[in-house]
Amino acid sequence: MNDRMYYSKHAEELAKRQQAIGAITYLALGLGIGAILALLFAPNVGEKSRKLLADALEDGFRRGQEAILEAANQLEKEYPELRKRIESVVNRS
């Protein structure tokens, strides 16, 4: 299915991790959009619907922030090692 060639096992693992993060992000986005649509078409009316929609949006925004912070923390952990590997490859040339 995936015919890509990777130059190292680390590069392959990094690409798979990035794909997983992307899939999780799109899943969360889809769930959020689905929740909003469900609220819009629900039988509730007026103030109650607006409150439910606002709460759902707030919750989705909070979850998005948490996902971004988690991804940023993971990148911060991996950055020094990745930088060392890149520098060693560049210095060999």
C-alpha positions in Angstrom: 0.0 0.0 0.0 2.7 2.5 0.9 5.7 2.3 -1.5 7.7 5.0 0.1 11.4 4.4 0.7 12.9 5.6 4.0 16.6 6.1 4.5 16.4 5.0 8.1 14.2 3.3 10.6 14.0 6.5 12.5 12.7 8.4 9.5 10.1 5.7 8.9 8.9 5.8 12.5 8.8 9.6 12.5 6.6 9.6 9.3 4.3 7.0 10.8 4.0 9.1 14.0 3.2 12.2 12.0 0.5 10.3 10.1 -1.0 9.0 13.4 -1.1 12.6 14.8 -2.7 13.8 11.6 -5.3 11.0 11.7 -6.2 11.8 15.3 -6.4 15.5 14.5 -8.8 14.9 11.6 -10.8 12.5 13.7 -11.2 15.1 16.5 -12.2 17.7 13.9 -14.7 15.4 12.4 -16.2 14.6 15.8 -16.5 18.3 16.6 -18.2 19.1 13.3 -20.5 16.1 13.8 -21.4 17.3 17.3 -22.2 20.8 16.0 -24.4 19.5 13.3 -26.2 17.1 15.7 -26.9 20.1 18.0 -28.1 22.2 15.1 -30.6 19.6 14.0 -31.6 18.5 17.5 -35.2 19.2 18.6 -34.1 21.7 21.2 -34.9 25.3 20.6 -33.6 28.8 21.3 -31.5 29.4 24.3 -31.0 25.8 25.2 -29.6 25.0 21.7 -27.3 28.0 21.8 -26.0 27.0 25.2 -25.4 23.4 24.1 -23.6 24.6 20.9 -21.4 27.1 22.9 -20.5 24.3 25.4 -19.7 21.9 22.6 -17.5 24.5 20.8 -15.7 25.4 24.0 -15.1 21.7 24.7 -13.8 21.2 21.2 -11.5 24.2 21.4 -10.1 23.0 24.7 -9.5 19.5 23.3 -7.8 21.0 20.3 -5.5 23.1 22.5 -4.6 20.0 24.5 -3.8 18.0 21.3 -1.6 20.8 20.0 0.2 21.1 23.3 0.8 17.4 23.4 2.2 17.4 19.8 4.4 20.4 20.6 5.7 18.7 23.8 6.5 15.6 21.7 8.4 17.7 19.1 10.3 19.4 21.9 11.4 16.0 23.2 12.5 14.7 19.8 14.0 17.9 18.4 17.5 17.6 20.0 18.0 14.0 18.8 16.7 14.8 15.3 19.0 17.9 15.1 22.0 15.7 16.2 21.2 13.2 13.5 20.9 15.8 10.8 24.1 17.5 11.8 26.0 14.2 11.8 24.7 13.5 8.3 25.5 17.0 7.0 29.0 16.8 8.6 29.7 13.5 6.8 29.2 15.1 3.4 
